[in-house]
Amino acid sequence: MLFPPLKRISITLLSRKWLLVYGYLLIILIATPYLPSLIEWAQNKWPTGSVSGLVLIVEISIGFLLIALVCSTFFFNRRKFFLFILIASGLIVVSCLFYLIIRNPYELTHLPEYALLSILILQAIEREKKQERGKVNKGNSYVESAIITGIFGGIDEIYQGLLPLRYFNWYDILLNMIGGLLGLTIFWGIIRD
């Protein structure tokens, strides 16, 4: 074959785990143009405070989920607990500082959205490496996942800047990256090595 590496890349990038990543990204890209209309529809149907309250309830629920994950890390993986608390707390503090600057409850939805994306990417990378080499360097996989998540977060914001009723924000890219790091931190904390 003239280009054997291309065959390997095409097979690994079409694996089930990568298809899950692509599907998730497709949902994000399809939903992005319609979010302002959805928010406007919800605000016309219910009082503005109700819509903001719903977003706040979702964000509080995510916070409780994080607390549950912290507890599970303490009970199941005490060796990682202190470092996990330190990293997760730092990321949450930075997110709260962004919230104080931005003051838009909808902006914090970037955190869970990109947390999930980073975990999906990590799983795809680790599966690919395991199939290729039989073993995985976990540290490199986490770094690669963080970088890819950051790139996708930047592409998403550029895409939003091209759409009517949407706009480009640098701090959204930072929130996407913080969300990705938070997802990787949570995943690292609950997975036993």
C-alpha positions as CSV (number, residue, x, y, z in Angstrom):
1,M,0.0,0.0,0.0
2,L,1.2,3.4,-0.9
3,F,0.2,5.2,2.4
4,P,0.0,2.6,5.2
5,P,-0.2,5.2,8.0
6,L,-3.3,6.7,6.4
7,K,-5.1,3.3,6.6
8,R,-4.3,3.0,10.3
9,I,-5.5,6.5,11.0
10,S,-8.7,6.0,9.1
11,I,-9.5,2.8,11.0
12,T,-8.7,4.2,14.4
13,L,-10.5,7.5,13.8
14,L,-13.6,5.6,12.8
15,S,-13.7,3.4,15.9
16,R,-16.8,3.3,18.0
17,K,-15.3,5.6,20.7
18,W,-14.3,8.2,18.1
19,L,-17.7,8.0,16.5
20,L,-19.2,8.8,19.9
21,V,-17.0,11.9,20.1
22,Y,-18.0,13.0,16.5
23,G,-21.7,12.4,17.4
24,Y,-21.4,14.6,20.5
25,L,-19.6,17.3,18.6
26,L,-22.3,17.2,15.9
27,I,-25.0,17.7,18.5
28,I,-23.1,20.7,19.8
29,L,-22.7,22.2,16.3
30,I,-26.3,21.6,15.4
31,A,-27.7,23.0,18.6
32,T,-25.4,26.1,18.7
33,P,-27.4,28.2,16.2
34,Y,-30.7,27.5,17.9
35,L,-29.8,28.2,21.6
36,P,-30.7,31.9,21.5
37,S,-34.1,31.1,20.0
38,L,-34.6,28.3,22.6
39,I,-33.8,30.7,25.4
40,E,-36.0,33.4,24.0
41,W,-38.9,30.9,23.6
42,A,-38.4,29.7,27.2
43,Q,-38.4,33.3,28.4
44,N,-41.6,34.1,26.5
45,K,-43.3,31.0,27.8
46,W,-42.1,31.4,31.4
47,P,-40.9,34.4,33.4
48,T,-37.2,35.2,32.9
49,G,-36.4,34.3,36.5
50,S,-37.8,30.8,36.0
51,V,-35.5,30.1,33.0
52,S,-32.5,31.4,34.9
53,G,-33.7,29.4,37.9
54,L,-33.8,26.3,35.8
55,V,-30.2,26.9,34.6
56,L,-29.2,27.5,38.2
57,I,-30.9,24.3,39.3
58,V,-29.0,22.3,36.6
59,E,-25.7,23.9,37.7
60,I,-26.4,23.2,41.4
61,S,-27.2,19.6,40.5
62,I,-23.9,19.4,38.7
63,G,-22.3,20.7,41.8
64,F,-23.9,18.0,43.9
65,L,-22.7,15.4,41.4
66,L,-19.2,16.8,41.8
67,I,-19.5,16.5,45.6
68,A,-20.7,12.9,45.2
69,L,-17.7,12.2,43.0
70,V,-15.4,13.8,45.5
71,C,-16.8,11.6,48.2
72,S,-16.4,8.5,46.0
73,T,-12.8,9.5,45.4
74,F,-12.2,9.7,49.1
75,F,-13.7,6.3,49.8
76,F,-12.3,4.4,46.8
77,N,-9.1,6.1,46.0
78,R,-7.6,7.9,49.0
79,R,-4.2,8.2,47.5
80,K,-5.5,10.7,44.9
81,F,-8.0,12.5,47.2
82,F,-5.9,15.5,48.3
83,L,-4.6,16.2,44.8
84,F,-8.1,15.7,43.4
85,I,-9.6,18.2,45.9
86,L,-6.8,20.7,45.1
87,I,-7.2,20.6,41.3
88,A,-11.1,20.4,41.3
89,S,-11.3,23.3,43.9
90,G,-8.9,25.4,41.8
91,L,-10.9,24.9,38.6
92,I,-14.2,25.6,40.4
93,V,-12.8,28.8,41.9
94,V,-11.6,30.0,38.5
95,S,-15.0,29.2,37.1
96,C,-16.7,31.2,39.9
97,L,-14.4,34.2,39.2
98,F,-15.4,34.0,35.5
99,Y,-19.0,34.0,36.6
100,L,-18.5,37.1,38.8
101,I,-17.0,38.9,35.7
102,I,-19.6,37.6,33.2
103,R,-22.7,37.4,35.3
104,N,-24.6,35.3,32.8
105,P,-25.9,32.0,34.2
106,Y,-25.9,30.4,30.8
107,E,-22.2,30.7,30.4
108,L,-21.4,28.1,33.0
109,T,-23.1,25.5,30.9
110,H,-19.8,25.3,29.0
111,L,-18.3,23.5,32.0
112,P,-20.4,20.3,31.9
113,E,-20.6,20.3,28.1
114,Y,-16.8,20.3,27.7
115,A,-16.2,18.1,30.8
116,L,-18.1,15.3,29.0
117,L,-16.4,16.0,25.7
118,S,-12.9,15.7,27.3
119,I,-13.9,12.4,28.9
120,L,-15.2,11.0,25.6
121,I,-12.0,12.1,23.8
122,L,-9.8,10.6,26.6
123,Q,-11.7,7.3,26.2
124,A,-11.2,7.3,22.4
125,I,-7.5,8.1,22.7
126,E,-6.9,5.4,25.3
127,R,-8.7,2.8,23.2
128,E,-6.8,3.8,20.1
129,K,-3.4,3.5,22.0
130,K,-4.4,0.2,23.6
131,Q,-5.2,-1.3,20.2
132,E,-2.1,0.2,18.6
133,R,0.5,-0.6,21.3
134,G,-1.2,-2.7,23.9
135,K,-0.4,-0.3,26.7
136,V,-1.4,3.3,27.5
137,N,0.6,6.1,29.0
138,K,-2.2,7.7,31.0
139,G,-0.4,11.0,31.5
140,N,0.1,11.6,27.8
141,S,-3.5,10.6,27.1
142,Y,-4.8,13.2,29.5
143,V,-2.6,15.9,28.0
144,E,-3.7,15.0,24.5
145,S,-7.4,15.0,25.5
146,A,-7.0,18.4,27.1
147,I,-5.4,19.8,24.0
148,I,-7.9,18.4,21.6
149,T,-10.8,19.6,23.9
150,G,-9.3,23.1,23.9
151,I,-9.0,23.0,20.1
152,F,-12.6,21.9,19.7
153,G,-13.6,24.6,22.2
154,G,-11.9,27.3,20.1
155,I,-13.4,26.0,16.9
156,D,-16.8,26.0,18.5
157,E,-16.4,29.7,19.5
158,I,-15.2,30.6,16.0
159,Y,-18.2,28.9,14.6
160,Q,-20.5,30.8,16.9
161,G,-18.8,34.1,15.8
162,L,-19.9,33.3,12.2
163,L,-23.6,32.7,13.1
164,P,-26.3,35.4,13.4
165,L,-27.5,36.0,17.0
166,R,-24.3,34.4,18.3
167,Y,-20.9,35.9,19.1
168,F,-17.3,35.0,19.7
169,N,-15.9,35.3,23.2
170,W,-12.4,34.6,24.5
171,Y,-13.7,33.8,27.9
172,D,-16.0,31.1,26.5
173,I,-12.9,29.4,25.1
174,L,-11.4,29.6,28.6
175,L,-14.6,28.2,30.1
176,N,-14.5,25.4,27.5
177,M,-10.9,24.6,28.5
178,I,-11.7,24.8,32.2
179,G,-14.7,22.5,31.7
180,G,-12.4,20.0,29.8
181,L,-9.9,20.1,32.6
182,L,-12.6,19.7,35.2
183,G,-14.0,16.6,33.4
184,L,-10.5,15.1,33.1
185,T,-9.9,15.8,36.8
186,I,-13.1,14.1,37.8
187,F,-12.4,11.1,35.6
188,W,-8.9,10.8,37.0
189,G,-10.2,11.1,40.5
190,I,-12.8,8.3,40.2
191,I,-10.8,5.9,38.1
192,R,-8.6,3.4,40.0
193,D,-5.1,3.0,38.5
